Structures are given as structure tokens and as C-alpha cells.
Amino acid sequence: MATRLKNLSDHSQTEVPSAAPYRFGIVVAEWNAGITNGLYNGAFQTLIDHGASIDNISSYYVPGSFELTSAADILLQQNKVDAVICLGCVIQGETRHFDFICNAVANGLSNVAIKYSKPVIFGVLTTDNQQQAIDRAGGKHGNKGDEAAITAIKMAEFSVTLNNSLR
């Protein structure tokens, strides 16, 4: 997690495998688009920087973070991706709606990953305010979209390598 003292989007200390052999789906919530577009740009560029072909990256937009779960499920039904990156932003308001959405999305994406035995990456910002979201979508705390893409690459490699070794 990024803190006031550290930008954890710096992955220079960790080995990231090549993304070249893998196919990725990126699903982006349109709600808070100023933030989610920043997350998308970070994720997309990170995949490219690590060797993914543009032809192996499919991008889709859904109305909000709540819809990320069903979009990931629909995408994985097609069996054409090795990992799905889900990007969204939920900013705390005055009601408990924030809690319900955050819990539903986190649980839903976990369930989809388990259902298909494929990586489904939770790239959803859950912030107290707009500034915290800006800081994490390419601002002073890095870009959580970058982190989601790195996670997708690592988990695609893990999944494919493990499945091949068990055959």
C-alpha cells in the first residue's frame, strides 16, 4: 500500500516476467472517469512496457465499479484471456453505499477468479476523498493501474506455469 512516505508503484526491486506470451482483459469503470482513465493508462502502458502485444490486450468499459464483477465473469466465459484487470474508483461519501459497493466488488471479483481459476486483479481504489484517488492514479503515490498490471503479469505467469507443470 502506498503511504505518505513511499510510492509503491516502483517495481524496480522485483523481477517481472515478460508479458509477451499472455492475453489480458482490462475492464474499466466509467464512474470517476478522470481517475479510472489514469488507472487504465498506467495498466495499459505497463503491459506494453513488459512485452505485451497490443493485439493481446482487450479493453472494455462498464458503467461503474459494481459492474466489474459481471464484466470479468462474461469476459472469462469466452476463455480468451489469461488474466483480467479490473479498474475502478469508489470514493467515500456520506452514506454506507461505499461499504456495500467495496465489499461487493472485492468479494465478487474473488469469486469470479475462483470460478474460472484465472487471475482477476482488484485494481479498485477505495479512497476517503478525491485527492487520495488522484494521488493513486498517477499522482504522488504512483499509479495503482501500474501495480494491477504487474500483478496480472505475475499471476498469469504463475497460473500458466503451474498448470503446465501439473500436466
C-alpha positions as CSV (number, residue, x, y, z in Angstrom):
1,M,0.0,0.0,0.0
2,A,1.3,3.5,-0.8
3,T,1.8,5.7,2.2
4,R,2.8,9.3,2.7
5,L,6.4,8.2,2.7
6,K,6.6,5.7,-0.1
7,N,5.4,5.2,-3.7
8,L,4.9,1.5,-4.1
9,S,4.3,1.7,-7.8
10,D,8.1,1.4,-8.2
11,H,8.6,-2.3,-9.1
12,S,12.4,-1.9,-9.8
13,Q,13.2,-4.1,-6.8
14,T,11.2,-7.1,-8.1
15,E,11.5,-9.3,-11.1
16,V,8.6,-9.0,-13.6
17,P,8.3,-11.7,-16.2
18,S,7.6,-11.0,-19.8
19,A,4.0,-10.3,-20.6
20,A,4.6,-11.4,-24.3
21,P,3.0,-14.8,-24.0
22,Y,-0.2,-13.7,-22.3
23,R,-3.5,-12.3,-23.2
24,F,-5.1,-9.7,-20.9
25,G,-8.5,-8.2,-20.5
26,I,-8.8,-4.7,-18.9
27,V,-12.2,-3.7,-17.6
28,V,-12.6,-0.1,-16.6
29,A,-15.4,1.6,-14.7
30,E,-16.7,4.8,-16.3
31,W,-17.7,6.2,-12.9
32,N,-15.0,8.6,-11.7
33,A,-13.6,8.5,-15.2
34,G,-11.0,11.1,-14.5
35,I,-9.4,8.7,-12.1
36,T,-10.2,5.4,-13.8
37,N,-8.7,6.7,-17.1
38,G,-5.5,7.3,-15.3
39,L,-5.5,3.8,-13.9
40,Y,-6.2,2.4,-17.4
41,N,-3.4,4.4,-19.0
42,G,-1.0,3.1,-16.3
43,A,-2.1,-0.5,-16.6
44,F,-2.0,-0.5,-20.4
45,Q,1.4,1.1,-20.7
46,T,2.8,-1.2,-18.0
47,L,1.7,-4.2,-20.0
48,I,3.2,-2.8,-23.2
49,D,6.4,-1.9,-21.3
50,H,6.7,-5.5,-20.2
51,G,6.3,-7.0,-23.7
52,A,2.6,-7.5,-24.2
53,S,1.4,-7.1,-27.7
54,I,-1.4,-4.6,-28.3
55,D,-3.3,-7.4,-30.0
56,N,-3.2,-9.3,-26.8
57,I,-4.8,-6.6,-24.7
58,S,-8.6,-6.2,-24.9
59,S,-10.2,-3.2,-23.2
60,Y,-13.8,-2.8,-22.1
61,Y,-15.8,-0.1,-20.2
62,V,-18.6,-0.7,-17.8
63,P,-20.8,1.9,-16.0
64,G,-19.3,1.6,-12.5
65,S,-17.2,-0.5,-10.2
66,F,-20.1,-2.7,-9.2
67,E,-20.4,-3.9,-12.8
68,L,-16.7,-5.0,-12.8
69,T,-17.7,-8.4,-11.4
70,S,-20.2,-9.3,-14.1
71,A,-17.9,-8.0,-16.8
72,A,-15.0,-10.1,-15.6
73,D,-17.3,-13.1,-15.5
74,I,-18.6,-12.5,-19.0
75,L,-15.1,-12.0,-20.3
76,L,-13.7,-15.2,-18.7
77,Q,-16.7,-17.2,-20.1
78,Q,-15.0,-16.5,-23.5
79,N,-11.8,-18.2,-22.3
80,K,-9.7,-15.8,-24.4
81,V,-7.6,-14.1,-21.7
82,D,-5.0,-15.3,-19.2
83,A,-5.9,-12.6,-16.7
84,V,-8.4,-9.8,-16.2
85,I,-7.5,-6.4,-14.7
86,C,-10.5,-4.7,-13.1
87,L,-10.1,-0.9,-12.6
88,G,-12.4,1.3,-10.7
89,C,-12.7,4.0,-8.1
90,V,-15.1,4.3,-5.2
91,I,-14.8,7.5,-3.1
92,Q,-16.3,7.6,0.4
93,G,-19.5,9.6,0.6
94,E,-21.9,10.4,3.4
95,T,-23.7,7.1,3.4
96,R,-22.9,3.4,3.8
97,H,-23.1,2.9,0.0
98,F,-19.3,3.0,-0.1
99,D,-19.1,0.0,2.2
100,F,-21.6,-2.1,0.3
101,I,-20.0,-1.4,-3.1
102,C,-16.4,-2.0,-2.0
103,N,-17.4,-5.3,-0.3
104,A,-19.5,-6.5,-3.2
105,V,-16.8,-5.8,-5.7
106,A,-14.0,-7.3,-3.7
107,N,-16.0,-10.5,-2.9
108,G,-17.4,-10.7,-6.4
109,L,-14.0,-10.5,-8.2
110,S,-12.6,-13.1,-5.8
111,N,-15.5,-15.4,-6.6
112,V,-15.0,-14.9,-10.3
113,A,-11.3,-15.7,-10.0
114,I,-12.1,-18.9,-8.1
115,K,-14.9,-19.9,-10.5
116,Y,-12.6,-19.8,-13.6
117,S,-9.2,-20.5,-11.9
118,K,-7.8,-17.4,-13.6
119,P,-6.3,-14.3,-12.2
120,V,-8.8,-11.5,-11.7
121,I,-7.0,-8.4,-10.4
122,F,-8.6,-6.0,-8.0
123,G,-7.4,-2.6,-9.2
124,V,-10.2,-0.6,-7.5
125,L,-9.3,2.5,-5.5
126,T,-11.3,2.8,-2.3
127,T,-10.4,6.2,-1.0
128,D,-11.8,8.7,1.5
129,N,-11.7,11.6,-0.9
130,Q,-11.0,12.7,-4.5
131,Q,-7.4,13.9,-3.7
132,Q,-6.4,10.4,-2.4
133,A,-7.7,8.9,-5.6
134,I,-5.8,11.4,-7.8
135,D,-2.6,10.7,-5.8
136,R,-3.0,7.0,-6.6
137,A,-4.0,7.3,-10.2
138,G,-0.7,8.7,-11.4
139,G,-0.1,11.2,-8.7
140,K,2.4,11.4,-5.8
141,H,1.6,7.8,-4.7
142,G,2.2,6.3,-8.1
143,N,-0.4,4.6,-10.2
144,K,-2.4,1.6,-8.9
145,G,-3.1,0.7,-12.5
146,D,0.6,0.0,-12.9
147,E,0.5,-2.2,-9.9
148,A,-2.5,-4.1,-11.1
149,A,-0.8,-4.8,-14.5
150,I,2.3,-6.1,-12.7
151,T,0.2,-8.3,-10.6
152,A,-1.7,-9.6,-13.7
153,I,1.6,-10.4,-15.4
154,K,3.0,-12.2,-12.4
155,M,-0.3,-14.1,-11.8
156,A,-0.7,-15.1,-15.5
157,E,2.9,-16.5,-15.4
158,F,2.1,-18.3,-12.1
159,S,-1.1,-19.8,-13.4
160,V,0.2,-20.9,-16.8
161,T,3.4,-22.3,-15.3
162,L,1.7,-24.2,-12.6
163,N,-1.0,-25.6,-15.0
164,N,1.7,-26.8,-17.4
165,S,3.8,-28.4,-14.7
166,L,0.7,-30.4,-13.4
167,R,0.1,-31.9,-16.9
